[in-house]
Amino acid sequence: MVGDLLVYGSYGYAGSLVTQRAVDRGLDPVVAGRDAERVERQATGLGVDHRVFSLEHRQVVEDHVAAADAVLNCAGPFSATTGRLASACMAVGTDYLDLAGEIDVLEWVAERDREAEKAGVSLVPGVGFDVAATDCLAGFLESRLRTSTGLTLALDGLGTFSPGTLKSIVDDLSRAGAVREGGTIRYKPAAWKTREFDFGRGPKTAVSVPWGDVSSAYYTTGIPNIEVYATVPAYALGAMRRTRRLLPLLGRGPAKAALTAPIDATVSGPTAEERSRSSTRVRGEVTDDEGNRVTARLETPDTYDFATASAVDAAVRVLDDDAPDGFQTPASAFGADFVLGVDGVGRTVVDAKRVPAAGAGR
């Protein structure tokens, strides 16, 4: 493998895990971010090079990313960072990856497909848990039922969150719910729909959520109708429904500032011990207009441990020129089995219903 990797937002919770993993894999990443003290301290501790820059001035950003072969963006909320970093990468011919899971961010990157292809650049957002794990399951399911017209994904055991993840959640509050219908993203009220899913331990109630696969899975599979759910405690579901009219206000202006201000001071992310006790389950189902159905489950380690491994694996693949130019989802770039390269991941086909074709057996 050849090439230099720049990790932006390397000193945040997820960024620190990713950078350490990269070093452990034998890479020599350049750590980068806007906080000089934190970047320099991290670089000294790891024995790697560093860059200090914010994303305010495009020429400055371009100058820094031009020296790298690939940039891995770990700095959330990605609504504030992806556009600037990805644009700079396309301008100078540097490949780009990130951990984004926000629908609007993924859609923005998807719209740059032709621009990136023309620049000879790979844009691979969502290489963390969201959306790599679910995207690969979606791709696998579609490969088992090529006539699929509907995709449902459900998640259980998402665990605790880092400061960056919480900021992304707050940033997305003004877009409470989303599905894809007929190939088009439709925004819905919070908790607009509930369903029961069996993740292998009996049925659990899950609520509709605006997960990134509403965007990314469409590009991976071409399936026009997509819904995503996540399990929540009963009290949380009730609270979501009671406050659904307030959520758009919470994601804007003073209310947003009030919610994000205490996050860095009060949230540190799960400890290694907490992560070791955590696991996540994903159930996916595809259907077609004839009544055929395929259901599968994915078991993964803690979402941050998964994201750390998948992000570095993806970066290595990109540095090895193993991703096509243009916009790519994790599954379209590396295949649906990419997820199986992460330790602790298991995939099981639960059910497959096939409806005999008309006239069969006559």
C-alpha positions as CSV (number, residue, x, y, z in Angstrom):
1,M,0.0,0.0,0.0
2,V,1.2,3.5,-0.8
3,G,-0.1,6.9,0.0
4,D,-0.6,9.3,2.9
5,L,-3.8,9.4,5.0
6,L,-4.8,12.6,6.7
7,V,-7.3,12.2,9.6
8,Y,-9.3,15.4,10.2
9,G,-10.9,15.7,13.6
10,S,-8.4,13.1,14.8
11,Y,-8.6,14.1,18.5
12,G,-12.3,13.7,19.0
13,Y,-13.7,10.6,20.5
14,A,-14.2,8.7,17.3
15,G,-11.2,10.3,15.7
16,S,-8.9,9.2,18.5
17,L,-10.1,5.6,18.2
18,V,-9.7,5.7,14.4
19,T,-6.2,7.2,14.5
20,Q,-4.9,4.8,17.1
21,R,-6.3,1.9,15.0
22,A,-4.6,3.3,11.9
23,V,-1.3,3.5,13.8
24,D,-1.8,-0.1,15.1
25,R,-2.4,-1.2,11.5
26,G,1.0,0.2,10.5
27,L,-0.2,3.3,8.8
28,D,1.5,6.7,9.4
29,P,-1.5,9.0,9.5
30,V,-1.2,12.8,9.6
31,V,-3.5,14.0,12.4
32,A,-5.3,17.3,11.8
33,G,-7.9,19.6,13.3
34,R,-8.4,23.2,14.3
35,D,-7.4,22.9,18.0
36,A,-3.6,23.3,17.9
37,E,-3.0,22.1,21.5
38,R,-5.0,18.9,21.1
39,V,-3.6,18.1,17.7
40,E,0.0,18.7,18.8
41,R,-0.5,16.6,22.0
42,Q,-1.9,13.7,20.0
43,A,0.8,13.9,17.4
44,T,3.5,13.8,20.0
45,G,1.9,10.9,21.8
46,L,1.6,8.8,18.6
47,G,4.8,9.9,17.0
48,V,3.1,11.1,13.8
49,D,3.0,14.3,11.8
50,H,0.2,16.9,12.3
51,R,-1.6,19.8,10.6
52,V,-3.5,22.6,12.3
53,F,-6.2,24.3,10.2
54,S,-9.9,25.2,10.3
55,L,-12.2,24.8,7.4
56,E,-13.1,28.5,7.0
57,H,-10.8,29.3,4.2
58,R,-11.0,27.1,1.1
59,Q,-7.5,27.7,-0.2
60,V,-6.0,26.8,3.2
61,V,-8.0,23.6,3.3
62,E,-7.0,22.7,-0.3
63,D,-3.3,23.3,0.5
64,H,-3.4,20.9,3.4
65,V,-5.4,18.1,1.8
66,A,-3.4,18.3,-1.4
67,A,-0.4,16.8,0.4
68,A,-2.5,13.6,1.2
69,D,-3.6,10.8,-1.0
70,A,-6.8,10.4,1.1
71,V,-8.6,12.3,3.8
72,L,-10.7,10.6,6.5
73,N,-13.0,13.1,8.1
74,C,-14.0,12.2,11.7
75,A,-15.2,15.7,12.7
76,G,-18.9,16.0,13.3
77,P,-21.4,17.3,12.9
78,F,-20.7,16.5,9.3
79,S,-23.2,19.0,8.0
80,A,-20.5,21.5,9.0
81,T,-17.4,19.7,7.7
82,T,-18.2,17.3,4.8
83,G,-19.0,19.9,2.2
84,R,-15.8,21.9,2.8
85,L,-13.5,19.0,3.0
86,A,-15.0,17.0,0.2
87,S,-15.0,20.1,-2.1
88,A,-11.3,20.8,-1.3
89,C,-10.5,17.1,-2.0
90,M,-12.2,17.2,-5.4
91,A,-10.3,20.4,-6.3
92,V,-6.9,18.9,-5.7
93,G,-7.4,15.2,-6.6
94,T,-7.5,13.7,-3.1
95,D,-9.8,10.9,-2.2
96,Y,-12.3,11.5,0.6
97,L,-14.0,9.3,3.3
98,D,-16.0,10.2,6.4
99,L,-18.1,8.8,9.2
100,A,-21.2,10.8,8.2
101,G,-24.6,9.2,8.8
102,E,-26.9,12.2,8.2
103,I,-29.3,11.9,5.2
104,D,-28.8,15.5,4.0
105,V,-25.0,15.1,4.1
106,L,-25.1,11.8,2.2
107,E,-27.4,13.3,-0.4
108,W,-25.0,16.2,-0.9
109,V,-22.1,13.9,-1.5
110,A,-24.2,11.8,-3.9
111,E,-25.0,14.9,-5.9
112,R,-21.2,15.3,-6.5
113,D,-20.8,11.9,-8.2
114,R,-20.1,13.3,-11.7
115,E,-17.9,16.1,-10.4
116,A,-15.8,13.6,-8.4
117,E,-15.6,11.1,-11.3
118,K,-14.3,13.9,-13.6
119,A,-11.7,14.8,-10.9
120,G,-10.6,11.2,-10.6
121,V,-11.6,11.2,-6.9
122,S,-13.4,8.6,-4.8
123,L,-16.0,10.0,-2.4
124,V,-16.9,7.4,0.2
125,P,-19.0,8.8,3.0
126,G,-20.5,6.8,5.8
127,V,-17.6,4.3,6.5
128,G,-18.4,4.1,10.2
129,F,-21.2,2.0,11.8
130,D,-23.7,4.3,10.1
131,V,-23.9,3.6,7.3
132,A,-21.4,0.9,6.5
133,A,-22.9,-1.9,8.6
134,T,-26.5,-1.4,7.4
135,D,-25.4,-0.5,3.9
136,C,-23.6,-3.8,3.5
137,L,-26.6,-5.7,4.8
138,A,-28.9,-3.9,2.4
139,G,-26.5,-4.7,-0.5
140,F,-26.4,-8.4,0.6
141,L,-30.2,-8.6,0.8
142,E,-30.7,-7.0,-2.6
143,S,-28.3,-9.6,-4.1
144,R,-30.6,-12.3,-2.8
145,L,-33.7,-10.8,-4.3
146,R,-32.9,-8.8,-7.4
147,T,-36.5,-7.8,-7.9
148,S,-36.7,-6.0,-4.6
149,T,-38.9,-3.0,-4.4
150,G,-39.0,-2.5,-0.6
151,L,-36.2,-2.5,2.1
152,T,-36.7,-2.4,5.8
153,L,-33.8,-2.1,8.3
154,A,-34.1,-2.2,12.1
155,L,-31.4,-1.6,14.7
156,D,-31.2,-2.8,18.3
157,G,-28.6,-1.9,20.9
158,L,-27.1,1.3,19.6
159,G,-25.6,2.0,23.1
160,T,-24.1,5.3,24.2
161,F,-22.9,8.2,22.2
162,S,-19.8,10.4,21.8
163,P,-19.9,14.3,21.8
164,G,-19.7,14.4,18.0
165,T,-22.5,11.9,17.5
166,L,-24.8,13.8,19.9
167,K,-24.1,17.1,18.1
168,S,-25.0,15.4,14.8
169,I,-28.3,14.2,16.4
170,V,-29.1,17.7,17.6
171,D,-28.2,19.1,14.3
172,D,-30.7,16.7,12.6
173,L,-33.6,17.4,15.0
174,S,-35.2,19.8,12.5
175,R,-35.6,16.8,10.2
176,A,-37.3,14.5,12.6
177,G,-38.3,11.5,10.4
178,A,-37.6,10.3,6.9
179,V,-38.3,7.4,4.5
180,R,-37.8,6.8,0.8
181,E,-41.0,6.4,-1.2
182,G,-40.9,5.7,-4.9
183,G,-37.3,6.7,-5.0
184,T,-37.9,10.1,-3.3
185,I,-37.0,11.0,0.3
186,R,-40.1,12.0,2.2
187,Y,-39.8,13.7,5.6
188,K,-42.2,12.5,8.3
189,P,-43.0,13.4,12.0
190,A,-40.9,11.9,14.7
191,A,-41.9,8.4,15.7
192,W,-44.5,8.4,13.0
193,K,-44.5,4.6,12.7
194,T,-43.7,1.6,15.0
195,R,-43.2,-2.0,14.3
196,E,-42.1,-5.2,16.1
197,F,-38.9,-7.0,15.0
198,D,-37.2,-10.1,16.2
199,F,-33.5,-9.6,16.5
200,G,-33.0,-13.2,17.6
201,R,-34.1,-12.7,21.2
202,G,-37.8,-12.3,20.8
203,P,-39.9,-9.4,19.5
204,K,-39.0,-5.8,20.4
205,T,-40.7,-2.6,19.5
206,A,-38.9,-0.2,17.2
207,V,-39.7,3.3,16.0
208,S,-39.0,4.8,12.6
209,V,-35.8,6.9,12.5
210,P,-34.1,9.1,9.8
211,W,-31.1,6.7,9.5
212,G,-28.6,7.4,6.7
213,D,-29.7,4.4,4.7
214,V,-32.8,6.2,3.6
215,S,-30.2,8.0,1.4
216,S,-27.3,5.5,0.9
217,A,-29.2,2.2,0.5
218,Y,-31.0,3.6,-2.5
219,Y,-27.7,4.2,-4.3
220,T,-26.4,0.8,-3.2
221,T,-29.5,-1.2,-4.2
222,G,-31.7,0.9,-6.4
223,I,-34.6,-0.2,-4.1
224,P,-37.2,2.7,-4.3
225,N,-39.0,2.2,-0.9
226,I,-36.8,2.3,2.3
227,E,-37.7,2.5,6.0
228,V,-35.4,2.3,9.0
229,Y,-36.3,1.6,12.6
230,A,-34.5,1.6,15.9
231,T,-35.5,0.1,19.2
232,V,-36.3,2.5,22.0
233,P,-37.7,2.1,25.6
234,A,-41.4,2.6,25.9
235,Y,-41.0,5.9,27.9
236,A,-38.7,7.3,25.2
237,L,-41.3,6.5,22.5
238,G,-44.0,8.3,24.4
239,A,-41.7,11.3,24.9
240,M,-40.9,11.4,21.2
241,R,-44.5,11.4,20.3
242,R,-45.5,14.1,22.9
243,T,-42.7,16.5,21.8
244,R,-42.7,15.8,18.0
245,R,-44.0,19.3,17.3
246,L,-41.1,20.9,19.2
247,L,-38.3,18.9,17.5
248,P,-37.9,21.2,14.5
249,L,-37.4,24.1,16.9
250,L,-34.8,22.2,18.9
251,G,-32.6,21.8,15.9
252,R,-32.4,25.5,15.2
253,G,-31.1,28.8,16.6
254,P,-30.9,29.4,20.4
255,A,-32.5,26.1,21.3
256,K,-29.9,24.2,19.2
257,A,-27.1,26.3,20.9
258,A,-28.5,25.5,24.3
259,L,-28.5,21.8,23.6
260,T,-25.0,21.6,22.1
261,A,-23.2,23.9,24.5
262,P,-22.9,21.4,27.4
263,I,-22.1,18.3,25.3
264,D,-18.3,18.6,25.3
265,A,-18.3,19.4,29.0
266,T,-20.6,16.5,30.1
267,V,-20.2,13.7,27.5
268,S,-17.0,11.8,27.0
269,G,-18.2,8.7,25.1
270,P,-18.2,5.1,26.3
271,T,-15.1,3.6,28.0
272,A,-13.3,0.6,26.5
273,E,-14.9,-1.6,29.2
274,E,-18.4,-0.3,28.3
275,R,-17.7,-0.9,24.6
276,S,-16.5,-4.4,25.3
277,R,-19.9,-5.2,26.9
278,S,-21.9,-3.7,24.0
279,S,-23.2,-5.2,20.8
280,T,-25.6,-4.2,18.1
281,R,-28.0,-6.2,16.1
282,V,-29.4,-5.2,12.7
283,R,-32.4,-6.9,11.0
284,G,-33.0,-6.3,7.3
285,E,-35.8,-7.4,5.0
286,V,-36.4,-7.0,1.3
287,T,-39.6,-7.7,-0.5
288,D,-40.9,-7.4,-4.1
289,D,-44.2,-6.8,-5.8
290,E,-44.8,-10.6,-6.2
291,G,-44.7,-11.3,-2.4
292,N,-41.1,-12.7,-2.3
293,R,-39.2,-11.9,0.8
294,V,-35.7,-12.3,2.2
295,T,-34.7,-11.5,5.8
296,A,-31.3,-11.5,7.3
297,R,-29.6,-10.4,10.6
298,L,-26.3,-8.8,11.3
299,E,-24.6,-9.0,14.7
300,T,-21.8,-6.5,15.3
301,P,-19.6,-5.4,18.2
302,D,-20.1,-2.0,19.8
303,T,-20.8,0.7,17.2
304,Y,-17.6,2.6,18.0
305,D,-15.4,-0.5,17.8
306,F,-17.1,-1.4,14.6
307,A,-16.7,2.1,13.2
308,T,-13.0,2.2,14.2
309,A,-12.3,-1.0,12.3
310,S,-14.5,-0.3,9.3
311,A,-13.2,3.2,8.8
312,V,-9.6,2.2,8.8
313,D,-10.3,-0.8,6.6
314,A,-12.0,1.5,4.1
315,A,-9.2,4.0,4.1
316,V,-6.7,1.2,3.4
317,R,-8.8,0.0,0.5
318,V,-9.0,3.6,-0.9
319,L,-5.3,4.1,-0.5
320,D,-4.8,0.8,-2.4
321,D,-7.0,2.3,-5.3
322,D,-9.6,-0.3,-4.5
323,A,-12.6,2.1,-4.8
324,P,-14.1,3.4,-8.0
325,D,-14.0,7.2,-8.7
326,G,-17.1,9.2,-8.0
327,F,-19.6,8.9,-5.2
328,Q,-19.6,5.5,-3.6
329,T,-21.4,3.9,-0.6
330,P,-19.4,1.5,1.5
331,A,-21.1,-1.5,-0.2
332,S,-20.8,-0.1,-3.7
333,A,-17.1,0.7,-3.2
334,F,-16.0,-2.5,-1.5
335,G,-18.9,-5.0,-1.8
336,A,-21.6,-6.3,0.6
337,D,-19.1,-8.6,2.3
338,F,-16.9,-5.7,3.4
339,V,-18.7,-5.8,6.7
340,L,-17.6,-9.4,7.4
341,G,-13.9,-8.2,7.5
342,V,-14.6,-6.6,10.9
343,D,-13.9,-8.9,13.9
344,G,-17.0,-10.0,15.7
345,V,-19.4,-9.4,12.8
346,G,-21.8,-12.3,11.9
347,R,-24.5,-12.4,9.2
348,T,-27.4,-14.9,9.1
349,V,-30.2,-15.4,6.6
350,V,-33.3,-15.8,8.7
351,D,-36.0,-16.3,6.2
352,A,-36.6,-16.5,2.5
353,K,-40.1,-16.8,1.1
354,R,-40.4,-17.5,-2.6
355,V,-43.7,-17.2,-4.4
356,P,-44.0,-19.6,-7.4
357,A,-44.2,-17.9,-10.7
358,A,-47.5,-17.9,-12.5
359,G,-48.0,-21.1,-14.4
360,A,-45.1,-22.9,-12.5
361,G,-45.6,-26.6,-12.2
362,R,-48.1,-26.9,-15.0
